[in-house]
Amino acid sequence: MWFFTLLLLAEFREPWPPLWFMESSARVLLGTWLFAFGACVGSFLNVVVYRLPRRMSLAHPGSQCPECGHAIRGRDNLPVLSWLLLGGKCRDCRSPISPRYYYVELIVGLTFLLVAIFEAFLPQQTWLGTAVVRRPLSWHEALPFWTTYATHVALLTTLIGAALIDRDGWRAPRGLFLPVIALALVVGAVWPETRRIVAIPDFAGPAWQVGLIEGAIGLATGAVCGALFGLAWLGGSRGKGWPRSAPIMLYAAVGIVLGWPRVILLAPLASVLFASLVMVVRLARAQGVVPLAAVVAPLAGWIAIEWAGALMPIVLRLSGDPATGCAISALAIAAAAILAGTLAPVDYHAIQVAEPLPASVPKSAAEATPSNLSTAEPPSP
């Protein structure tokens, strides 16, 4: 009797540790890992931002202090932590290291974490019953969900890098955008459901063809938006030069990741906001450049995570009447680009990419580079 009673109690007792504790611990560990991985990507992004515009190798030579020439030690190569532990100074010569490298690692790490939280755990709009919207992916659908997440964080990381390169006075290289474009093309071909908006509702064919066609349409739409922005900019600036923000590749990357309805919504919003900021800077007679990528990045993240459901009806209307939506988008982009090109000083226009710098840059040469934030190259991950 007692034996069966104890067996029954053991069957219904709560396991230890409780399931809610194990689930919460797993989420915390996953979030910590995503933040750490994002910080490592941010550390590598620092290297890309420094070397890619200067046509330097991203892998060789290893990172070193330009003041004393000492190589960065492995223990000083921990993202976020190393800068704090070193007090923002080189271990050997105690030369200051710009805090921008720390902030880039922190921001990219937080981007990886916050995008996962928004996409996995916050409620999303389903919009069932509409033929042009697919159902939202659940984070339990491991491969489609996490590959979609990968394309979103890759896009945001690329936009952050483009903004930093633009801020430092260089033209954003085309090669900066190629990895995210290739990733989005492959992921969209394998899992078309990674794009919530259907490009051609009546198209019937194999999934990989649907994915490739939707990716190609998004890429082309973004490139057209960028070309329109650049041409209108030239008209407004009276031929002073192409915008150094690489608008064609920038909007093309957004289009292939988010899809064509979203890019024709995002492009005019970003262009109008960019022109407004340029106007404010001009009226305030302030120094510095407002990077277009820095305006596009938060808008792309806001639209990508689907939590901003207030914009979905607008996207659906653009999808239902694409001709009107594209016409309104084109007029807004052109008007904003003309205004921005008219008001922007010469610093906003394209410049020639510099020749490769030597592996070790003297202090005087480093101080002469367009980046006035630091003379020290960031450590590679």
C-alpha positions as CSV (number, residue, x, y, z in Angstrom):
1,M,0.0,0.0,0.0
2,W,2.7,2.5,1.0
3,F,4.8,1.4,-1.9
4,F,2.0,2.3,-4.4
5,T,1.3,5.6,-2.6
6,L,5.0,6.6,-2.9
7,L,5.1,5.5,-6.5
8,L,2.0,7.6,-7.2
9,L,3.4,10.7,-5.5
10,A,6.7,10.3,-7.4
11,E,4.7,10.2,-10.6
12,F,3.0,13.5,-10.0
13,R,5.7,15.4,-8.2
14,E,7.3,18.4,-10.0
15,P,10.8,17.5,-11.4
16,W,13.8,19.2,-10.0
17,P,15.0,21.6,-11.2
18,P,11.5,22.7,-12.4
19,L,10.8,22.9,-16.1
20,W,10.2,26.6,-16.1
21,F,13.7,27.1,-14.5
22,M,15.3,24.9,-17.2
23,E,13.5,26.7,-20.0
24,S,14.5,30.1,-18.6
25,S,18.1,29.0,-18.1
26,A,18.2,27.8,-21.7
27,R,16.9,31.1,-23.0
28,V,19.5,33.0,-20.9
29,L,22.3,30.8,-22.2
30,L,21.1,31.2,-25.8
31,G,20.9,35.0,-25.4
32,T,24.3,35.1,-23.9
33,W,25.8,33.1,-26.7
34,L,24.1,35.2,-29.3
35,F,25.4,38.4,-27.7
36,A,28.9,37.0,-27.5
37,F,28.8,35.8,-31.1
38,G,27.5,39.2,-32.2
39,A,30.3,40.9,-30.3
40,C,32.8,38.7,-32.2
41,V,31.2,39.7,-35.5
42,G,31.5,43.4,-34.3
43,S,35.1,42.9,-33.6
44,F,35.7,41.6,-37.1
45,L,33.5,44.4,-38.5
46,N,36.0,46.9,-37.0
47,V,38.7,45.2,-39.1
48,V,36.6,45.3,-42.2
49,V,35.7,49.0,-41.7
50,Y,39.4,49.9,-41.3
51,R,40.9,47.7,-44.0
52,L,38.3,47.2,-46.8
53,P,38.2,50.8,-48.0
54,R,42.0,50.9,-48.0
55,R,42.2,47.6,-50.1
56,M,44.1,45.8,-47.4
57,S,43.9,42.1,-46.7
58,L,41.3,41.2,-44.0
59,A,43.4,38.3,-42.8
60,H,47.0,39.3,-43.1
61,P,48.9,40.8,-41.3
62,G,47.5,40.3,-37.9
63,S,46.3,43.3,-35.9
64,Q,48.9,45.4,-34.2
65,C,49.3,48.7,-32.5
66,P,50.3,51.4,-35.0
67,E,52.1,53.3,-32.3
68,C,54.6,50.6,-31.1
69,G,54.1,47.8,-33.6
70,H,53.3,45.1,-31.1
71,A,50.9,42.4,-32.2
72,I,47.6,42.2,-30.4
73,R,47.8,39.3,-27.9
74,G,45.1,36.6,-27.7
75,R,44.1,37.6,-24.2
76,D,43.6,41.2,-25.4
77,N,41.4,40.1,-28.3
78,L,38.2,39.4,-26.3
79,P,35.4,41.5,-27.7
80,V,34.0,44.2,-25.3
81,L,35.9,42.8,-22.3
82,S,39.5,43.5,-23.5
83,W,38.9,47.2,-24.0
84,L,37.4,47.5,-20.6
85,L,40.1,45.5,-18.9
86,L,42.9,47.5,-20.6
87,G,41.3,50.8,-19.8
88,G,41.1,51.7,-23.5
89,K,44.9,51.7,-23.8
90,C,47.5,49.5,-25.5
91,R,49.1,47.0,-23.1
92,D,52.7,47.7,-24.3
93,C,52.9,51.5,-25.1
94,R,49.8,52.7,-23.2
95,S,48.6,54.6,-26.3
96,P,44.9,55.3,-26.2
97,I,42.5,53.1,-28.2
98,S,39.4,54.8,-29.5
99,P,36.2,53.7,-27.6
100,R,34.5,53.4,-31.0
101,Y,35.8,49.8,-31.3
102,Y,34.2,48.9,-28.0
103,Y,30.9,50.6,-28.9
104,V,30.8,48.8,-32.3
105,E,31.3,45.4,-30.6
106,L,28.7,46.2,-28.0
107,I,26.1,47.5,-30.5
108,V,26.5,44.5,-32.9
109,G,26.3,42.1,-29.9
110,L,23.1,43.8,-28.7
111,T,21.7,43.7,-32.3
112,F,22.2,39.9,-32.4
113,L,20.4,39.6,-29.1
114,L,17.5,42.0,-29.6
115,V,16.6,40.7,-33.1
116,A,16.3,37.2,-31.6
117,I,14.2,38.4,-28.8
118,F,11.8,40.4,-31.0
119,E,11.5,37.7,-33.7
120,A,11.2,34.7,-31.3
121,F,9.4,35.8,-28.2
122,L,7.3,38.9,-29.0
123,P,3.9,38.5,-30.5
124,Q,3.7,39.0,-34.3
125,Q,0.9,39.9,-36.6
126,T,-0.4,36.9,-38.5
127,W,-2.7,38.6,-41.1
128,L,-4.4,35.3,-41.9
129,G,-6.7,35.3,-44.9
130,T,-4.5,37.5,-47.1
131,A,-3.1,35.9,-50.2
132,V,0.1,38.0,-50.3
133,V,1.3,37.4,-46.7
134,R,2.8,34.1,-45.4
135,R,2.3,33.0,-41.9
136,P,5.1,34.1,-39.4
137,L,7.8,31.5,-38.7
138,S,8.0,30.0,-35.3
139,W,11.3,29.7,-33.5
140,H,10.5,26.0,-33.1
141,E,10.9,25.7,-36.9
142,A,14.6,25.7,-36.4
143,L,16.3,25.9,-39.8
144,P,13.9,28.3,-41.6
145,F,13.6,30.6,-38.5
146,W,17.3,30.8,-37.7
147,T,18.4,31.2,-41.3
148,T,15.9,34.1,-41.6
149,Y,17.4,35.5,-38.4
150,A,20.9,35.1,-39.9
151,T,19.9,37.2,-43.0
152,H,18.4,39.9,-40.9
153,V,21.4,40.3,-38.6
154,A,23.7,40.1,-41.6
155,L,21.9,42.9,-43.2
156,L,21.9,45.1,-40.1
157,T,25.6,44.4,-39.5
158,T,26.4,45.3,-43.1
159,L,24.5,48.5,-42.8
160,I,26.4,49.4,-39.6
161,G,29.7,48.8,-41.4
162,A,28.6,50.9,-44.4
163,A,27.6,53.7,-42.0
164,L,31.0,53.6,-40.3
165,I,32.9,53.6,-43.6
166,D,30.8,56.6,-44.8
167,R,31.3,58.4,-41.5
168,D,35.1,57.9,-41.8
169,G,35.1,59.7,-45.2
170,W,35.4,56.7,-47.6
171,R,33.0,55.4,-50.2
172,A,31.4,52.1,-49.2
173,P,32.9,49.4,-51.4
174,R,30.5,47.1,-53.4
175,G,32.2,44.1,-51.8
176,L,30.8,45.0,-48.4
177,F,27.3,44.2,-49.6
178,L,28.0,41.0,-51.6
179,P,28.0,38.5,-48.7
180,V,24.5,39.5,-47.4
181,I,23.1,39.5,-51.0
182,A,24.5,36.0,-51.7
183,L,23.3,34.7,-48.3
184,A,19.7,36.1,-48.8
185,L,19.6,34.7,-52.4
186,V,20.6,31.2,-51.2
187,V,18.3,31.2,-48.1
188,G,15.4,32.5,-50.1
189,A,15.8,29.8,-52.7
190,V,15.8,27.0,-50.0
191,W,13.1,28.5,-47.8
192,P,10.8,31.0,-49.7
193,E,8.8,31.4,-46.5
194,T,11.6,33.4,-45.0
195,R,10.1,36.4,-46.9
196,R,6.7,37.2,-45.4
197,I,5.4,39.1,-48.5
198,V,4.7,37.1,-51.6
199,A,6.2,38.8,-54.7
200,I,3.9,37.2,-57.3
201,P,0.8,35.7,-55.6
202,D,-0.4,33.8,-58.7
203,F,3.0,32.2,-59.5
204,A,3.1,28.4,-59.3
205,G,6.3,26.5,-59.4
206,P,9.0,24.7,-57.4
207,A,9.9,26.3,-54.1
208,W,13.4,27.1,-55.2
209,Q,12.2,28.9,-58.3
210,V,9.7,30.9,-56.2
211,G,12.6,31.9,-53.9
212,L,14.9,32.9,-56.7
213,I,12.3,34.9,-58.5
214,E,11.3,36.7,-55.3
215,G,14.9,37.4,-54.5
216,A,15.6,38.7,-58.0
217,I,12.6,41.0,-57.9
218,G,13.6,42.4,-54.5
219,L,17.2,42.9,-55.6
220,A,16.1,44.7,-58.8
221,T,13.6,46.9,-57.0
222,G,16.1,47.9,-54.4
223,A,18.7,48.7,-57.1
224,V,16.2,50.8,-59.0
225,C,15.4,52.7,-55.8
226,G,19.1,53.3,-55.2
227,A,19.7,54.4,-58.8
228,L,16.8,56.8,-58.6
229,F,18.2,58.2,-55.4
230,G,21.6,58.6,-56.9
231,L,20.4,60.2,-60.2
232,A,18.1,62.6,-58.4
233,W,21.0,63.4,-56.0
234,L,23.2,64.3,-59.1
235,G,20.5,66.6,-60.3
236,G,20.1,68.4,-57.0
237,S,23.9,68.8,-56.5
238,R,24.3,69.9,-60.2
239,G,26.8,67.2,-61.0
240,K,29.1,67.6,-58.0
241,G,29.4,63.8,-57.7
242,W,27.7,60.5,-56.9
243,P,26.7,60.1,-53.2
244,R,29.4,58.2,-51.4
245,S,26.8,56.2,-49.5
246,A,26.6,53.6,-52.3
247,P,22.7,53.9,-52.6
248,I,22.4,51.2,-55.3
249,M,24.1,48.4,-53.4
250,L,22.6,49.6,-50.1
251,Y,19.0,49.5,-51.2
252,A,19.6,46.3,-53.3
253,A,20.7,44.5,-50.2
254,V,17.6,45.7,-48.3
255,G,15.4,44.6,-51.2
256,I,16.7,41.1,-51.5
257,V,16.5,40.5,-47.8
258,L,13.1,42.1,-47.0
259,G,11.4,41.8,-50.4
260,W,10.2,44.3,-52.9
261,P,7.1,45.6,-51.1
262,R,9.1,46.5,-48.1
263,V,11.9,48.2,-49.9
264,I,9.5,50.5,-51.8
265,L,8.1,51.4,-48.3
266,L,11.5,51.7,-46.6
267,A,13.4,53.6,-49.4
268,P,11.2,56.7,-49.4
269,L,11.0,56.7,-45.6
270,A,14.8,56.5,-45.3
271,S,15.3,59.0,-48.1
272,V,12.9,61.6,-46.6
273,L,14.4,61.1,-43.1
274,F,17.9,61.4,-44.5
275,A,17.1,64.6,-46.3
276,S,15.5,66.0,-43.2
277,L,18.7,65.3,-41.2
278,V,20.9,66.8,-43.8
279,M,18.7,70.0,-43.7
280,V,19.0,70.1,-39.9
281,V,22.7,69.7,-40.0
282,R,23.0,72.4,-42.7
283,L,20.8,74.9,-40.8
284,A,22.7,74.2,-37.6
285,R,26.0,74.7,-39.4
286,A,27.2,71.6,-37.7
287,Q,30.2,69.5,-38.8
288,G,30.2,65.9,-39.9
289,V,28.2,63.7,-42.2
290,V,24.9,61.9,-41.7
291,P,25.5,58.4,-43.2
292,L,22.5,57.1,-45.3
293,A,23.1,53.6,-44.0
294,A,22.8,54.9,-40.4
295,V,19.2,56.0,-41.3
296,V,18.3,52.8,-43.2
297,A,19.6,50.4,-40.5
298,P,17.0,51.1,-37.7
299,L,14.2,51.3,-40.3
300,A,15.2,48.0,-41.8
301,G,15.4,46.4,-38.4
302,W,12.0,47.8,-37.4
303,I,10.4,46.4,-40.6
304,A,12.2,43.1,-40.6
305,I,11.2,41.9,-37.1
306,E,7.5,42.1,-38.1
307,W,6.6,43.4,-34.6
308,A,5.9,46.8,-36.1
309,G,2.5,45.6,-37.4
310,A,1.3,49.1,-37.9
311,L,3.1,49.2,-41.2
312,M,1.8,45.9,-42.6
313,P,-1.5,47.4,-44.0
314,I,0.6,49.9,-46.0
315,V,2.7,47.0,-47.3
316,L,-0.4,45.1,-48.3
317,R,-1.9,48.0,-50.1
318,L,1.4,48.5,-52.0
319,S,1.3,44.8,-52.9
320,G,-2.3,45.0,-54.1
321,D,-1.7,48.1,-56.2
322,P,2.0,48.0,-57.0
323,A,1.8,50.6,-59.8
324,T,0.5,53.3,-57.5
325,G,2.7,52.3,-54.7
326,C,5.8,52.4,-56.8
327,A,4.9,55.7,-58.3
328,I,4.4,57.3,-54.9
329,S,7.7,55.7,-53.6
330,A,9.6,57.0,-56.7
331,L,8.3,60.6,-56.3
332,A,9.3,60.6,-52.6
333,I,12.7,59.2,-53.2
334,A,13.5,61.6,-56.0
335,A,12.2,64.7,-54.1
336,A,14.2,63.8,-51.0
337,A,17.3,63.0,-53.0
338,I,17.1,66.3,-54.9
339,L,16.7,68.2,-51.6
340,A,19.6,66.3,-49.9
341,G,21.9,66.8,-52.9
342,T,21.2,70.5,-53.0
343,L,21.9,71.0,-49.3
344,A,24.7,68.5,-48.7
345,P,28.3,69.9,-48.7
346,V,31.0,68.3,-50.8
347,D,31.8,65.8,-48.0
348,Y,28.7,63.8,-48.9
349,H,29.9,63.1,-52.4
350,A,31.9,60.1,-53.7
351,I,35.7,60.1,-53.4
352,Q,38.3,57.8,-54.9
353,V,39.2,54.8,-52.9
354,A,42.7,55.1,-51.5
355,E,45.7,52.9,-52.4
356,P,46.7,50.1,-49.9
357,L,48.4,51.3,-46.8
358,P,51.5,49.5,-45.5
359,A,51.0,46.9,-42.7
360,S,52.5,49.3,-40.1
361,V,51.4,52.9,-40.3
362,P,53.5,55.6,-38.7
363,K,51.7,57.9,-36.3
364,S,51.8,60.8,-38.7
365,A,50.3,58.8,-41.6
366,A,47.7,57.3,-39.3
367,E,46.6,60.7,-38.2
368,A,46.2,61.8,-41.8
369,T,43.7,59.1,-42.6
370,P,40.0,60.2,-43.0
371,S,39.1,58.6,-39.8
372,N,39.6,61.1,-37.0
373,L,38.3,58.8,-34.4
374,S,41.4,56.8,-33.7
375,T,44.9,56.1,-35.0
376,A,44.8,52.5,-33.7
377,E,43.5,49.6,-35.8
378,P,40.9,47.5,-34.0
379,P,41.9,43.9,-33.0
380,S,40.6,41.2,-35.2
381,P,38.4,38.4,-33.6
